[in-house]
Amino acid sequence: MTTKIKSTSLEDNAVTTAKIASDAVTAAKIPANAVGSSELDLTASYAFSGTVSGASAVEKISTGSAGSGVSLIEIDLPTDSKYQHLQLNIHDIYHSADTDLATMFRIQGGSYSSSYTYSTMERTYGASPSGASNNAGSGNAQMSYYNIGNAAVEAASYNIIITNNKTASYHTKYFYTAYGLASNANATVRTGGGSVYALEINDRLKLFPGSGTMTHGEWALYGFLRS
């Protein structure tokens, strides 16, 4: 004979965690939608052994704070094959002198690559679109044509896409869009791209001014998953 105990027969707090066997509550005994946000610790970290469907295809890899009067900024790039491409967003770059912004990529675990291609195209107020390019052999990759200025009001914000850095089968490439005021305080939209002119894996990039120092806002690096 089975004896049933009504809930009204139990005192408050009579059933404690210690009295529940570890395998007593199974998935079959939990109705759909019975567990909500109030029953979960939303501040805790959870490890999943299976595939989580419906999650974002974008991962935040790293972030950085603003910097002032620095000679360069270096950002490590993952070489994990799970990423289809990377995207770097950095805010409000301006320099101690009117000069261009440049980038270089590091050979995995070694020195910075010394040969690049690049092409820039910009439209600034009162002038026709113009830009600069180098087909091969440049010591760095230029990321502006009309100089970035030396005041916060002239700062430029960049969105940079990076591909192929994880493999030596293709050249690492980058593409960017940016907006800010040029050194003459004219509104300027910037776009361009370039590549490392060598087949190599690249695990870091640096951004730096053509001369002097740079000031920049916060930055974030994201990875877009292959699947």
N, C-alpha and C positions, 0 to 999 in steps of 0.2 A: 504494500500500500504506500502511495506517495503522499507525503504530508506537505501541504501548501501553506506558506506563511504569507499572510497579507501584509502589504506595506504599512498599513495602519497599526500593525502589531509590533513594529520595530521602533525603538527609540531613535531620536535624532542622533546621527553620528555613530550608530551602532555598528555599521559595516565600514571598516577602515581598510586602507590599502593593504595592510599586512595580512588581512583575512581573505584577500582575493588571490587565488592561485594564479601564477604567471600565465597559464594557458586557459584560464577560465573564460575569458571574454574573447570570443572569436569573431571574425568578420561577419559570419552568418548571424550572429546575435546582435549586430549593430544595424539598425534600419538606415536606409538611405537618408542622407542629409541630417543625421542625428548629431554629428560633430561639426561644430562651427568655429569661428575665430575665437569665441569666448572660451572654448575648451582647449585651444592650442596656445603654446608659448610662441608668439610671433617674433620674439627677439632671439630665439634659439636657432642654432645651426642644425640642419638635418642632412644626413647622408643617404642618398638614394642608390640602390643597387641596380635598378632597372632604367628604362627609358622614360623620361618625363615628356609627355606630349603637350603641345600648346604653350610651351615656354618660349621666351624670346630667342630669336636667332642672332641676337647681338649680346656680346659680353663686354663689360667694362674691365679693361686690363689694368690700367694704372691712371693715376691723376697726379697733378702737381700744383703747387701754390704759385702765386705771383712772385716775380723776382725783379730786383732793381739794380741797375748798374753792373750787369754781369757780362762777361766776355762771350758767353755762349750758353745754350741750353742743350743737354743731352738726354735722350729718351730711349730706353731699351725697347727693342722690338722682338716679340716672340717669333720663333721659327717653327712653331707647331703647325703641322699640316692640317689641323682641324679648321683653321681660318682660311676663308676664301680671299679676303683682303682686310686691311687695317684702315682705320680712319682716325686722324689726329685733329683735334680742334683746339686752337690756342688763341687767346684773346689779347687784343690791345698791345701790339708790339710797336715800340718806337725806340729810336736810337739817340745816342749822345751827340751825334752829328748827322747831317743829311747824307744818307748812304743807302745802298741796297741791302736786302736780306738774301742770305745764301744758305744752302744746305749741303751736307755730305753724309755718306753712309759708311758704317764700319764693316770691314770684312770680319766674319764671325770669329770672335775671340782675338782679333788682331788689331791692325792699324786701319785708318780710314782709307777707303778707296780714293785713288788720285785722278780718275778720268771719268768725265760725265758728259752727257748731252743734255740740252735744255732748250726750251722755247717759252717766251713770255709774250703776252698780249694784254695791253691795258688801254683803258679809255679814261681820260681825265678831262675835267671841265675845261672847255675852251680850246680843245685840241683834238685832232683826228686820232683814231686808234693807232697805237704804235707798240713796239716791243723789241726784244733782242733774242738771239738764238746762238747756239754753238753746236755744231754737228758731231764733234768728237774731240776728246782730248782736253776739255776744260778741267782745271784743277778743282773746281766746285760747281755746283748748280745754282744759278741765279734764280731768285724767286720774286724779283720786282724789277721794274724798268724805270718808272718815275720814282725817285728816291723816297724812302720812308723818312718822315720828318723827325725832329728832335723834341717834340712836345706831345703831351698826352692827347691834345685835341687832334693831332695828326696820326694817332695810333691806328694800326691796321689789324684786323682779326682774320685769321686763316682757317680754312677747312681743307685738310690734306688727305688724300686717299693714296695708300701704298699697296702695291701688288708685287708678287713674285719674290719677295725678300727671303722666303723660306727655302728656295731651291736654286741650285746652280745651273739648272737647265735653261733658265730664262734670265734676262736682265731685270733687276729690280727697277720698277717704275713708280713715279709719283705724279699725281695730278692735283691741282689746287684751284680754289677760288678764294678771293679775299676782297675786303672792302675797307677803305679808310681814306683819310686825306693825305695827299702827297706832301712833300716838303714845302711846296708853295701854298699849302692849305686849300688846294682844289680837290673836290670830291673825285675819287678814283676807284674804279672797279678793276680788279686784277684777276687774271686767269693764266694758267700755264701748266707745264709739266716737264718731265725729264727722266733720265735713267742713269744708272751706273753702267759705264761702258766696259763691263766685264761680266763674265758668267761666274757668279759667286753668291754665297749666302751672306746676307747682311742682317746683323742683330742689334744695330743701334743707329740712330740718326742724330745729327746735331744741327741746330739753327744758330746762325751768328751774323752779325753785321759786317759790312765790308770794311768798316773801320770803327774804332771807338768801342763803346759798350751798348748794351740793349736793356730795355726794361720791358717786361711782359706781364700779362695777367695770368690767371689760372689756365691749366690745360687738362685735357682728358684724352686717353687713347682707348679706342674701341676695336674689338675684333668681330667680324661678321663670319658666322659659321658656315662651313661648306654644306652642312645638312642638319 
